[in-house]
């Protein structure tokens, strides 16, 4: 990989993103993941990002209480960045959502929860409104045995109860205003499955995760 002329940002295994290298030319950015060696990172994998605002925004800490990183972009490239990050980091939860925007068509928001806390909705980002949300996906780290919708285990309501209550509150609030209810999904990263929220217990639309599936959920 040519390392000259681009800006580099480093993704640590705990989900931290930092600015690492500044190139002289206005070219694409790279997000690099790897182990810190004595002199350099290695071995490394990376993703090339043409929307320079994405990585610049993610490398800055958000002042909101429950957010660590956040970014808004009209580029679906943010979905690829989300996919890269959640598969090359752990310990923190992420969420990405799509929103209707009259000027750009679809706008995307992505957030990271602070260490030791759950992840907030991207609608917490200034300028994004839950009324305009099309779909939202958030991650759960750790294995869940026979997960149901929103992280529930079979018919139990003892696992991740706030997921269900938050979604029910949102549904009631938007429905009372005659607004469309966005689709919500939880992606259990180690299991490799993504499930849609459901008002009933048990599995619902539980599907093997893929990047193309993620894009389908967010863009439709």
N, C-alpha and C positions, 0 to 999 in steps of 0.2 A: 504494500500500500504506500503510495506517495505521501510523505509526511510534510510536504512543504506547501505553503500557501493557504492552508485551512486552519480553522479554529478547532481545538480539541477539548472535549469535556470528558471527565473520567467518572464512570459509574462504579461505585464500591459495592461489595457484596451485601451491605446492609441497606442499600437503596440511596445512599448519599451521592449527590452529583456535584462535582466541582469543576471549575474552569482550570484547564491545564496548560494550554499552549495557544499562543496567538500568532497567526500567519499574517504576512504582509498583504496578501491578495484577498479580495472579497470573493471567496469561493465557498463551497459547501462546508458544513461542519461535520465532525465525526463524534459520535458518542462511543467511547471505548470502555470495555470491561476487561479486567485482568487482575492478576495478583501483583502487588507492588514488590518488585525485586530490589536489589541493592542499588542499581543504577537506573532502572527503567521498568515499565510495566511489561509483564509477559507471563504466560502466553496470553495473547489478546484476541478478542473478537470485537467487531465494531459495526455500527450502522451509520450510513451516510445520510445526513439530513440537509435538505436544500432550504427549508424554511429556518433561517438563522435565529429567529425569535424564539423558537421552541426550546432549544437547549439553553439559550441565554436566560430565559424565564425560569426554567427548571433548576438552574444552578443557583438561584436566589431564594433565600428562605422567606416564606410568607409569614406575616405577623399575626394572622388569625390563630386562635388558640389551638385548634385541632388540625391545622394544616402545616405541612413541612415544605412542600413544593406545590406550585400550581402554574398552569399555563392555559391560555386560550388561543386557538388557531382556527382559521377557516380552511386549513389544509388537512385532508384526510391522512396526510403523512404522520400526523400525531397518533393515529391508530397503530402504525408500524412502530413508532417509538414506544408506545405503551406495551406492545407485544414483546419488544426487545427487553425492556426494563424488567417486566414481571418475570421473565424467564432467566434473568441474569442477576437477580437480587432476591433477598428474603428479609424476614423480620419486620417488614412494614407492609401495610396494605395500600393498594392503589385503587383509584376509580376513574373511569372515563365515561363521558356522556356526550350525546349529540343534541343539538338544539336548532330549531328553525330560526332563520335569520332572513328578513326580507331583502337585505342588501346583498348577502353573499350566498344565500341558499341554505347551507348547513354550516353551523359553527360547532367546534368541539372544545370541551373543557376537560382537563385532567388534573387530578390532585393526588397527593400522597399524605397519608396520615402520619402524625408524629409517632415516634417510637413509644410503644406501650399504650397506644390509643387506637380506636377504630378510625376508619377513614370517613371523612365527611363527603357530602354530595358535591359534585362540581358546581352545582347551582349556588354554592357558597361563594364562588368567585364573583367579584363585582362585575356587573354587566350581563351575567347569565341568569335566566329566570326559569324556575321550574315549570311555569306555564307554557314555556316553549320547548320543553324537553321532549325528545323523540324516544330515546332509550338510554339506559345507564347500565354499566357493568362495573362491579367492584370485586376485588380479589379477597380470598381467604387463604392464609397460609396454614399448613398443617393438614394432616389427613383426617377425613371425616368418614366414618363408617356408614355406608348406605345413606348418603345425604339426601335430604328432601329439599324442596324449594326454599330458597333463602337460607340455606345452611342448616335446616332442621334435620334431625336424625329420625327417619321414619315418621311416626306420628307425634313424636315428642316435641314439646314447646320449651324445653329447658336449654337448648343449645342456640346461641345467637338470637335471643328473643327480641333484641332491639331491631334486628333486620326486618322482621315481620311487622312490628308495631310502627316503625318509621314508614314502611311502605303503605300500611293500612291508613295511617294518618294522611299521607300524601294523596292517596286515592280518594278518600272522603272529601278532602279539601278541594281538589280539582273537580271532582264529580259534582259537588254542590254549586260550582260556578259554571257548569255545563261544558267543562274543558276535557280534552282528550287525556286519558291516563297513559303515561309513558310506560313502556315495557322495562322491567328491571331484571337483571341477571346477576348471579354470583358465579365467579370462576374459582373453583378449588384447584389452585395451581399444581400441587403435587399429584393430585388424582388425575388431572388432565381433563376434567369434565366441567361444563358450564350448564347451569340450570336456571330456568326462568322462575321468577316469583309467582306464587299462586295463593289465592285466598284460602285454599284448603291445604291440609297437611299432606305429606307424601311427595314423591318425585313428580316433576312437571317439566316436560320438554328438556329432559336431561340428555345432553349431547356431547360427544367427544369434541373437545376444543380444537379449533383451527383458526388461523389468521383470517382466512376467507369468510368463515362463519362469523367471526367478530365484526368484520366489515359489513356483512349482511345485516346483522342485528342493529348496528349503529346508523347505517345509511338509510335503511327502509323507514 
